[in-house]
Amino acid sequence: MTEQQMEDLFHYYGYEDLYKRFKTPLFVSGLLDHSDTALLEDFFDQFTFENPILFDEFRFWFQYFQVSRRGMDGSAPY
């Protein structure tokens, strides 16, 4: 996923401030580098962040969502 796609999705879901805070950690960690936009969209559809969160919390929940969606053995659980 490109940086512009990430920014657009964060903005679309109302998380502009979150993107501004997480822009550098997202780039450094590579968390979303190999994810497609559909995964991030599904994640934002399932999770809401009403209180300020740390990047580590965001990363934990995103990776949890990614693994639960994919399944522990790499196959789709659905």
C-alpha positions as MATLAB code, in Angstrom:
seq = 'MTEQQMEDLFHYYGYEDLYKRFKTPLFVSGLLDHSDTALLEDFFDQFTFENPILFDEFRFWFQYFQVSRRGMDGSAPY';
ca = [
       0.000    0.000    0.000;
       1.389    3.397   -0.882;
       1.712    6.292    1.536;
      -1.003    8.204   -0.325;
      -3.412    5.266   -0.115;
      -2.787    5.016    3.639;
      -3.367    8.716    4.119;
      -6.556    8.636    2.040;
      -8.002    5.715    4.025;
      -7.187    7.242    7.394;
      -8.797   10.479    6.214;
     -11.881    8.714    4.799;
     -12.533    6.956    8.119;
     -12.015   10.153   10.135;
      -8.593    9.311   11.536;
      -6.598   12.237   10.084;
      -5.036   13.028   13.470;
      -4.146    9.391   14.000;
      -2.403    9.307   10.624;
      -0.445   12.470   11.433;
       0.770   10.882   14.686;
       1.468    7.456   13.157;
       2.894    8.464    9.787;
       6.542    7.996   10.792;
       6.021    4.815   12.882;
       4.003    3.300   10.016;
       6.838    4.048    7.612;
       9.610    2.833    9.938;
       7.809   -0.344   11.033;
       6.564   -1.233    7.556;
       3.317   -2.392    9.164;
       1.166   -1.639    6.133;
       3.786   -2.044    3.398;
       2.560   -5.455    2.249;
      -1.099   -5.007    3.148;
      -3.728   -4.150    0.609;
      -6.224   -1.335    0.982;
      -9.112   -3.776    1.491;
      -7.509   -5.110    4.670;
      -7.156   -1.637    6.178;
     -10.713   -0.779    5.134;
     -12.036   -3.952    6.783;
     -10.001   -3.156    9.881;
     -11.475    0.346   10.148;
     -14.955   -1.087    9.575;
     -14.500   -3.425   12.567;
     -12.547   -1.231   15.005;
     -13.151    2.275   16.309;
     -10.647    4.403   18.158;
     -12.513    6.911   20.282;
      -9.785    7.553   22.848;
      -6.228    8.504   21.965;
      -4.144    5.380   21.480;
      -0.459    4.651   21.150;
       1.072    3.271   17.980;
       1.866   -0.005   19.749;
      -1.838   -0.463   20.529;
      -2.786    0.249   16.924;
      -0.128   -2.177   15.685;
      -1.305   -4.888   18.108;
      -4.951   -4.635   17.032;
      -4.092   -4.421   13.340;
      -1.865   -7.506   13.524;
      -4.479   -9.320   15.607;
      -7.085   -8.507   12.968;
      -4.752   -9.544   10.159;
      -3.975  -12.922   11.742;
      -7.593  -13.618   12.673;
      -8.678  -12.813    9.136;
      -5.981  -14.946    7.575;
      -5.980  -17.800   10.068;
      -3.052  -19.168   11.982;
      -1.986  -21.579    9.222;
      -2.081  -18.929    6.486;
      -5.426  -20.002    5.039;
      -8.570  -17.922    5.147;
     -10.728  -18.948    8.117;
     -13.969  -18.236    6.250;
];
